[in-house]
């Protein structure tokens, strides 16, 4: 099970939903993930999501570009294996319209870590 653009997963119990916002196939297996939180003070308002934008989102939420992570191929393989065995909870992929909204916001966000834009 290879990680793909738009895939989502939750790390740990009660954790945040993480969204894959770059295509691992285009960057030798490297990709960027961002999390969704209801904490506007932590995430800022670069990209607001509402109930219905994804099955996991039940309240007004925000994409947290400041906590974005770049995942390398080794880490991606581990995440895939953990999703396959249930250690990491895989969720429905983000629909293409919402994914494009997140990617567009990432491209203009001042919170996205330096260098990550090259993967978006």
N, C-alpha and C positions, 0 to 999 in steps of 0.2 A: 504494500500500500504506500505509494509515493505521495508526498505532500504536494498539494496543488494550490494555485492562486484561488483565494476565496474560501479555503478550508478554515474551519473553526474548531477550537478545543478549549477545555477548561483544565487548568493545572491545579490539582489539589481540591479538597472539599471546600466548598464555599468560595472558590477562587474566581478570578475574572475570566471572561470569555476572551480568547486570543484569536485574532484574525490574520491570516496570511495575506499580505497586501502586495507582494511581488512574486513574480513567476520564477520558481527555482530552476526551471528548464532554460531560462535565458541568462542565468548567472552562475553556471557551473555548480548548481546545487545550493548556492547561497540564497537566502530569502529574508524578508523583513516581516516581523509580526508586531501587531499593536493590540492593546487590550481595551475593553469597553468597561466603563465604570459609571456609577451614578454620582461620583464625587466631582462636581464641576470645578471646585477649587484646585483639585489635583490635576485634572485633565484640561481645563480650559474649555472654550466654546468653539474651537476650530471646526469640530464636526459633531453635531447633535444628532442622536438617534432617538426614535420614539417606539413605543409598543407597536409591534407589527413589522418593524423593519427587519427583525430576525426573531425566530422562535424563542431565543433566550432573553431578548430584551422585553421587559415587562413594564418598565418605567422610563421616564426621560433619562437618557444616558449619553455619555460622551466618549469619543475615541481619544485615548490617552497617547498622543504622539510622543510625549516626553519620556515615556517608559518603553518606547519601541525597542525591539531587540533584533539584531542581525543574527540569523541562525546559519551555521556552516553545515556542509553536507553530513559530517559525522553526527552533529546534534540533530539534524533533520531525520537521519536514519533512526536515532534513538527515539525521537518523538513518534515516528511512524510505528516502531515496534511497541511502544507503550500504548498507543491508541489501539493497536491490534490485540494486545492482551488485556485491555481494559484499565490499565494503570492511569492513563490519561483519558478523560471522557471526550470523545469526538462528538461534535455536534453538526447540525445541518450546515452546509456551505452558505455563505452570504449570497443573496440573489444578486445578479449582475448590476442592477440599477443601484442598489445600496453600496455594493463594492466600488463602483465607479465614483460614487459620492465620497467614500472614504479615501480613495486614491487621489481624487482631485483636491481634497482638503489636505492630504499629506504633502502634496506638491507645493502648497502655499504656507504650510504651518512653520512657524519659527521654532516650535518645540521639537520637531523631528531632529534627532541627533545628526551632527555633521557627518557627511559621507553617505548617509542612508538614501538620500534622494537619487543617487546613481542607480539604485536597485528598483526604484519605483517606476 
